[in-house]
Amino acid sequence: MIVKKITKLPVRINYLVLIFQLAFTGVAVAQCHGPLYGLQTPTLAKGGVDLNVAGMTLSTEDETLYMLRYLFSYGITEDLQVNLTTPTMIGRLDNAPRTRGNSNMPANGDIEASLWYRFFSNAFGVGKRFESTAVFGVSTPTDDVRGQVNVGQSVHAAISTGYASRTWYGWLGGGYHYYFGKNGEQLGDLPYASAVVGYRPNIFMGDYPKPDWRIFIESLAEFPGEAIYEGNLNDSGTRSTKVLVGPSFLGLYGAWGISFGAMFPAVQNLTPGAVRENTE
């Protein structure tokens, strides 16, 4: 057994996500309340269809990953939504850090299918509501090795709760991503938590054809576990800790939407050997 201790390392991360969103039905934009990184609660209306195309980049000290992601969502009922996301990789990281990085789409080469179930919703006032949503997903990798460890299939579960109105939004959530072993090796698990606050300025509250813009402040805390490789467990009884904070923006015009944002580090305590990401 190899034992490693936690060492505080300099903050090194840069994360940028750009999403172009097309909604095929007018009701589909109901989901577009908009945080990029944190968990949220809205689901599509029954029969609603939503298609997202995202450009994503993730950098370490030595290399940079570029990726296109496609997310298709369908509203089975107004409270149950199914999603499928697939990647187009434009280069891969030899030593990839473990992060989800996005509420709907993992920041790696996985193909993921998921169900969103809004199990609680309490509407009051005009356009105000509290609601809670559970997420369950399964994924299969498009690469054989990630961070020098064989990568297997995985499962992801999360829950979020929050408040939405015509002006203010807020969500709290937490999730867990678990990778199954492959050929005696296994990626470490990934518990995480997120918090989002959003604001829609009064100037953007008009109806179509007026544009609609919203701003969010998002935070994401991730606690990746140690991997098993070549039959050895790197287990010190502690985890790496990464806390990221940053803004994102959502613009809507009819059935079209564009969203973009960036995350910057607030805390990063890594185990020795963990990949350090780059701010440049």
C-alpha positions as CSV (number, residue, x, y, z in Angstrom):
1,M,0.0,0.0,0.0
2,I,1.3,3.4,-0.9
3,V,0.5,6.2,1.6
4,K,0.7,9.8,0.6
5,K,0.0,12.9,2.7
6,I,-1.9,16.0,1.8
7,T,0.2,19.0,0.7
8,K,-1.1,22.4,0.1
9,L,-0.2,23.4,-3.5
10,P,-0.5,26.7,-5.4
11,V,-3.9,27.3,-7.0
12,R,-3.7,26.3,-10.7
13,I,-7.0,26.1,-12.6
14,N,-8.7,27.6,-15.5
15,Y,-12.1,26.4,-16.8
16,L,-14.1,28.0,-19.5
17,V,-17.4,26.8,-20.9
18,L,-19.3,28.3,-23.9
19,I,-22.8,26.9,-24.7
20,F,-25.0,27.7,-27.7
21,Q,-28.5,26.5,-27.0
22,L,-31.3,25.7,-29.4
23,A,-34.8,24.9,-28.1
24,F,-37.1,23.4,-30.7
25,T,-40.3,24.3,-28.8
26,G,-41.3,27.5,-27.0
27,V,-41.9,25.7,-23.7
28,A,-38.4,24.3,-23.8
29,V,-36.8,27.5,-22.8
30,A,-38.4,27.0,-19.4
31,Q,-35.3,25.1,-18.4
32,C,-33.0,27.9,-19.4
33,H,-32.6,29.5,-16.0
34,G,-29.1,28.9,-16.7
35,P,-26.2,28.1,-14.4
36,L,-23.3,26.3,-16.2
37,Y,-21.4,24.6,-13.4
38,G,-23.7,24.3,-10.5
39,L,-26.7,21.9,-10.1
40,Q,-30.1,23.3,-10.8
41,T,-33.7,22.2,-10.5
42,P,-35.8,23.2,-13.6
43,T,-37.0,20.5,-16.0
44,L,-38.5,20.7,-19.5
45,A,-42.3,20.8,-20.0
46,K,-43.9,17.6,-21.3
47,G,-42.9,17.0,-24.9
48,G,-40.3,19.8,-24.7
49,V,-37.1,19.3,-26.7
50,D,-33.8,21.0,-26.0
51,L,-30.4,20.7,-27.9
52,N,-27.2,22.2,-26.5
53,V,-23.8,22.5,-28.3
54,A,-20.9,23.4,-26.0
55,G,-17.3,24.3,-26.5
56,M,-15.2,23.5,-23.5
57,T,-11.5,23.8,-22.5
58,L,-9.5,22.6,-19.5
59,S,-5.9,23.4,-19.0
60,T,-3.1,21.9,-16.9
61,E,0.4,23.2,-16.5
62,D,1.6,21.2,-19.5
63,E,-1.3,20.6,-21.8
64,T,-4.8,21.8,-22.8
65,L,-8.0,19.9,-23.6
66,Y,-10.5,21.2,-26.1
67,M,-13.9,19.5,-26.6
68,L,-17.2,19.9,-28.2
69,R,-20.2,18.5,-26.4
70,Y,-23.7,17.8,-27.5
71,L,-26.6,17.5,-25.0
72,F,-30.1,16.3,-26.1
73,S,-32.9,16.6,-23.5
74,Y,-36.6,15.6,-23.7
75,G,-39.4,16.2,-21.3
76,I,-41.2,12.9,-20.6
77,T,-43.5,14.8,-18.2
78,E,-43.2,18.2,-16.7
79,D,-41.2,16.7,-13.8
80,L,-39.2,14.0,-15.6
81,Q,-36.6,14.7,-18.1
82,V,-34.1,12.4,-20.0
83,N,-30.7,13.6,-21.3
84,L,-28.0,12.2,-23.5
85,T,-24.7,13.9,-23.9
86,T,-21.8,12.9,-26.2
87,P,-18.3,14.5,-26.8
88,T,-16.2,15.3,-29.8
89,M,-12.6,15.4,-28.4
90,I,-10.1,17.8,-29.9
91,G,-7.0,16.5,-28.2
92,R,-6.9,14.7,-24.8
93,L,-4.9,15.2,-21.6
94,D,-2.3,12.6,-20.8
95,N,-2.8,13.4,-17.1
96,A,-6.3,14.6,-16.7
97,P,-7.6,16.0,-13.4
98,R,-10.9,14.6,-12.2
99,T,-13.7,17.1,-12.3
100,R,-17.3,17.1,-13.5
101,G,-17.2,20.9,-14.1
102,N,-20.7,21.1,-15.5
103,S,-24.2,20.3,-14.1
104,N,-25.4,18.6,-17.3
105,M,-22.2,17.5,-19.1
106,P,-19.1,15.9,-17.6
107,A,-15.8,17.6,-18.4
108,N,-14.2,14.5,-19.9
109,G,-14.6,12.0,-22.7
110,D,-17.6,10.2,-21.3
111,I,-20.9,9.5,-23.0
112,E,-23.6,10.0,-20.4
113,A,-27.3,9.3,-20.2
114,S,-29.2,10.7,-17.3
115,L,-32.7,11.2,-15.8
116,W,-33.8,14.4,-13.9
117,Y,-36.8,14.0,-11.6
118,R,-38.3,17.1,-10.0
119,F,-39.9,15.5,-7.0
120,F,-41.0,18.7,-5.2
121,S,-42.3,22.0,-6.5
122,N,-44.2,24.7,-4.6
123,A,-45.3,27.6,-6.7
124,F,-46.4,30.8,-4.9
125,G,-46.8,34.5,-5.9
126,V,-46.2,35.5,-9.5
127,G,-43.5,33.4,-11.1
128,K,-42.0,32.3,-7.7
129,R,-41.4,28.7,-6.6
130,F,-39.3,26.4,-4.4
131,E,-38.4,23.1,-6.0
132,S,-36.1,20.1,-5.6
133,T,-34.7,17.7,-8.3
134,A,-32.8,14.4,-8.2
135,V,-30.4,13.3,-10.9
136,F,-29.2,9.8,-11.8
137,G,-26.9,9.0,-14.7
138,V,-24.7,6.3,-16.2
139,S,-21.7,6.8,-18.5
140,T,-19.2,5.0,-20.6
141,P,-15.8,6.4,-21.5
142,T,-14.4,7.0,-24.9
143,D,-10.8,6.6,-23.7
144,D,-9.1,3.6,-22.3
145,V,-6.8,5.3,-19.9
146,R,-7.3,8.6,-17.9
147,G,-4.6,10.0,-15.7
148,Q,-2.5,6.9,-16.3
149,V,-5.3,4.7,-14.8
150,N,-7.6,2.4,-16.7
151,V,-11.0,4.0,-16.9
152,G,-14.2,2.0,-16.6
153,Q,-17.9,2.8,-16.7
154,S,-19.4,5.0,-14.0
155,V,-22.6,6.2,-12.3
156,H,-23.5,9.6,-11.1
157,A,-26.2,10.7,-8.7
158,A,-27.0,14.2,-7.4
159,I,-29.7,16.2,-5.7
160,S,-30.4,20.0,-5.8
161,T,-32.9,22.3,-4.2
162,G,-33.6,26.0,-4.8
163,Y,-35.7,29.1,-5.4
164,A,-36.6,30.7,-8.7
165,S,-38.5,33.9,-9.5
166,R,-38.6,36.4,-12.3
167,T,-35.7,38.3,-10.7
168,W,-33.7,36.1,-8.4
169,Y,-32.5,32.5,-8.5
170,G,-30.6,30.4,-6.0
171,W,-29.7,26.7,-5.9
172,L,-27.8,24.4,-3.5
173,G,-26.8,20.8,-4.5
174,G,-24.5,17.9,-4.1
175,G,-23.5,14.9,-6.1
176,Y,-21.4,11.7,-6.2
177,H,-19.6,10.2,-9.2
178,Y,-18.3,6.6,-8.9
179,Y,-16.1,4.8,-11.4
180,F,-16.1,1.0,-11.7
181,G,-12.8,-0.9,-11.9
182,K,-11.2,-2.1,-15.1
183,N,-8.4,-4.6,-15.4
184,G,-7.4,-4.2,-11.7
185,E,-7.4,-0.4,-11.8
186,Q,-10.0,2.1,-10.8
187,L,-10.4,5.9,-10.9
188,G,-11.1,7.5,-7.5
189,D,-14.6,8.6,-6.7
190,L,-15.7,12.3,-6.9
191,P,-18.1,13.8,-4.2
192,Y,-18.9,17.4,-5.0
193,A,-21.2,20.3,-3.9
194,S,-22.3,23.4,-5.6
195,A,-24.1,26.8,-4.9
196,V,-25.5,29.3,-7.4
197,V,-27.0,32.7,-7.1
198,G,-28.6,34.4,-10.1
199,Y,-30.0,37.8,-11.0
200,R,-32.1,39.0,-13.9
201,P,-32.0,42.8,-14.2
202,N,-35.3,44.7,-14.6
203,I,-34.3,46.0,-18.0
204,F,-34.4,42.4,-19.4
205,M,-37.8,41.4,-18.1
206,G,-39.7,42.3,-21.2
207,D,-41.4,39.7,-23.4
208,Y,-40.1,38.5,-26.8
209,P,-38.8,40.0,-29.1
210,K,-36.8,41.8,-26.3
211,P,-33.6,40.0,-25.3
212,D,-33.3,38.4,-21.9
213,W,-30.0,38.3,-20.0
214,R,-29.2,36.8,-16.6
215,I,-26.0,36.7,-14.5
216,F,-24.9,34.0,-12.1
217,I,-22.2,33.7,-9.4
218,E,-21.4,30.0,-9.1
219,S,-19.2,27.9,-6.8
220,L,-18.1,24.3,-7.0
221,A,-16.3,22.2,-4.4
222,E,-14.9,18.9,-5.4
223,F,-13.2,16.2,-3.3
224,P,-11.6,13.6,-5.6
225,G,-10.6,10.3,-4.0
226,E,-7.4,8.3,-4.7
227,A,-7.2,5.9,-7.6
228,I,-6.2,2.2,-7.6
229,Y,-3.6,1.3,-10.1
230,E,-1.4,-1.8,-10.6
231,G,-3.2,-3.3,-7.6
232,N,-2.1,-0.5,-5.2
233,L,-4.4,1.9,-3.4
234,N,-3.1,5.4,-2.9
235,D,-5.0,5.9,0.3
236,S,-3.9,8.4,3.0
237,G,-7.4,8.6,4.5
238,T,-7.8,12.1,3.1
239,R,-8.9,13.7,-0.1
240,S,-7.9,16.5,-2.4
241,T,-10.0,19.6,-2.1
242,K,-10.8,22.0,-4.9
243,V,-13.1,25.0,-4.5
244,L,-13.8,27.1,-7.6
245,V,-15.8,30.3,-7.9
246,G,-16.8,32.3,-11.0
247,P,-19.5,34.1,-13.1
248,S,-21.6,32.8,-15.9
249,F,-24.1,34.6,-18.2
250,L,-27.2,33.5,-20.0
251,G,-28.8,35.3,-22.9
252,L,-32.1,34.3,-24.5
253,Y,-33.8,35.4,-27.6
254,G,-36.9,33.5,-28.5
255,A,-36.0,29.8,-28.8
256,W,-32.3,30.6,-29.0
257,G,-29.9,30.9,-26.1
258,I,-26.2,31.5,-25.5
259,S,-24.4,30.9,-22.2
260,F,-20.7,31.4,-21.2
261,G,-18.7,31.5,-18.0
262,A,-15.4,30.8,-16.3
263,M,-14.4,29.3,-12.9
264,F,-11.4,30.4,-10.9
265,P,-9.8,28.8,-7.8
266,A,-10.5,29.9,-4.2
267,V,-9.0,26.8,-2.5
268,Q,-6.9,23.9,-3.9
269,N,-5.3,21.4,-1.5
270,L,-4.0,18.4,-3.5
271,T,-2.4,15.1,-2.6
272,P,1.1,14.7,-4.0
273,G,0.9,13.5,-7.6
274,A,-2.5,15.0,-8.2
275,V,-2.6,17.0,-11.4
276,R,-2.3,20.8,-11.0
277,E,-4.3,22.9,-13.4
278,N,-3.2,26.1,-15.0
279,T,-4.6,29.7,-14.6
280,E,-2.9,30.9,-17.8
